[in-house]
Amino acid sequence: MSDSASRLVTLSAARWRLSIILTAAMTIIYVAFILLIAFNKPLLGTVLVPGLSLGILLGVLVIVTAWVLIMIYVRWTNANYDVAVADIRNAHREGR
Amino acid sequence: MPQSGQPNIIAMSGFIIFIVLSLVITWFAARRTRSTKDFYAAGGSITALQNGLALAGDYMSAASFLGIAGLVALSGFDGLIYSIGFLVGWPVVVCLIAEPLRNLGRFTFSDVVAFRLRQTPVRVASAAGSLAVIAFYLIAQMVGAGNLIRLLFGLDYEIAVAIVGAVMLAYVLFGGMIATTWVQIVKAVLLLSGAFMLAMMVLARFSFNPLALFAAAAEQYGPAVLAPGRLVSDPVDAISLGLALMFGTAGLPHILMRFYTVPDGRTARVSVAYATAIIGGFYLLTFILGFGAMVLVGQDAIRGVDVGGNMAAPLLAEVVGGQAFLGFIAAVAFATILAVVAGLTLAGAAALSHDIYVNVFRHGHAPEKEQLMVARAATIVLALLSIVLGIVFKGQNVAYMVGLAFAIAASANFPALILSMFWQPFTTRGAQASILFGTVATLALIWMSPTIQIDLLKHTTAYFPYRNPGLFTIPLSFLIGIVVSLAAPEPAAVAGFAKLEQQIHFGAPDEAA
């Protein structure tokens, strides 16, 4: 029981750490994007190829980033976290 | 030329087909709605893809479809700023909220905040926070619906608002969450396919190259349409709005409630991945629609119909697809509002009956039949209230009201939710203080802002210089929750934390079969 409890603490900390890192990454990227818009409008208005400004490219990248961050979280938890939780639960049940 | 205000026969038929279809769904759902779990949480039987579509449906309101397309059509790049703000909240939802919420609660997010705290005071506070958010969100949707229907069908504003209220009442009252979810799914599919078809018809004229479309816009209206403009003038205001949009998503009662409709934490998590893909794709489509309207309809023609630009997408539909397609898009836009209003009303009914009546007045012990009856009574009250609010607030700016709802959600609900789940020393008094401060401070700062003081009341100065309070109220709300908790510790709440942690990972004991 104490073994499964300590494994749960470790697992919980690992998921919590990933959540914090991903949330912080999203916040920093988004705030940086807004700061660029607020302080350097001409830079974002730079036209890279006809029809595509740097601002539009970065904006689309922020949307794609949000999705990538979610996929990282879902893939990690589906592959690692769920399995580990099931393990702990089974061990706990057998131990009883 | 577009004939706004003229009854369009195809729009009318599309609209009536949707209402009939959704009432059939409601009829089937009503036969399956027997318990409170069916009424509030669709029996917990919704799949990940279904919930992803329903979440996207709840989120893609008419404000997104019509508002953002209009914003892009009139000011170009600036419209993208809003789309991004609405999307970046979802990683927060999946990383911090979705699974713990699913495993800790039953019907409302108050279940989670009250989990290890004293029920009555926490539920009263968090129900108040929920209802404040829902009220502003409802006003925005009702005002949007009234204007839209007046423009598209030529009906009176008041009649339009009453129709929305009455049809939505039927879904929620008889079909509960099962009907509300399926109406939301049908609407999400219609909205996505409508926007996709419209975008393809636009791109067909630019050899399916979005850059050719943007280049045409830059050629016609100058390169400024591809660069940030006047929308973000004050950096503090911009970041403040951004934070409210980002953390507000994780505090919207009708979105949070959706996580109770799925069977487990894993499904909740995967459904957010679907929702984000759908919403992200949809916002990219609205960007193409906006620029398409700018080039193919023309800014002057769009402004001529509605100065706010809200009719850009319907006008574009008429230019590329004729009257029939305009009718289809108009019906879809209306279905969108109807479904969002139903979701909001259900969340409000849950706060009133599950949190206030059952847990505060009846101390958690009320027969199932009585709970259902109270939930339905609350639905009727909220439907009438939403009709009245929609009529009273006629003429308000829709996007601003939605922004307000997000600001309250981020300041009142989000901090208490996070602290209750992840910070052991959190207390009942801390939760109360944080939620009530978040609600009251947000409302007060908005009242003191230039938007109310200068724009609305025509004063020369405002008491508070910024239009968006989120940058100040969100951290302060966290701080107050922490300080009040540390000032007077609550041993029972600390002791309950171990059980809460256990349940975050394993789910409720009766479900962990």
Interface residues (C-beta under 8 A of the other chain):
Chain A: L8 L11 S12 W16 L18 S19 I20 L22 T23 M26 T27 Y30 V31 F33 I34 L35 I37 A38 F39 K41 P42 L44 G45 V47 V49 P50 G51 L52 S53 G55 I56 G59 V60 V62 I63 V64 A66 W67 L69 I70 M71 Y73 V74 T77 N78 D82 V85 R89
Chain B: F77 L80 I81 S83 I84 G85 L87 V88 W90 P91 V92 V94 C95 L96 E99 P210 L211 A212 L213 F214 A215 A216 A218 P223 A224 L226 A227 P228 G229 V232 D234 P235 A238 I239 G242 M246 R266 R269 V270 V272 A273 T276 A277 G280 Y283 L284 F422 E501 Q502 I504 H505 F506 A512
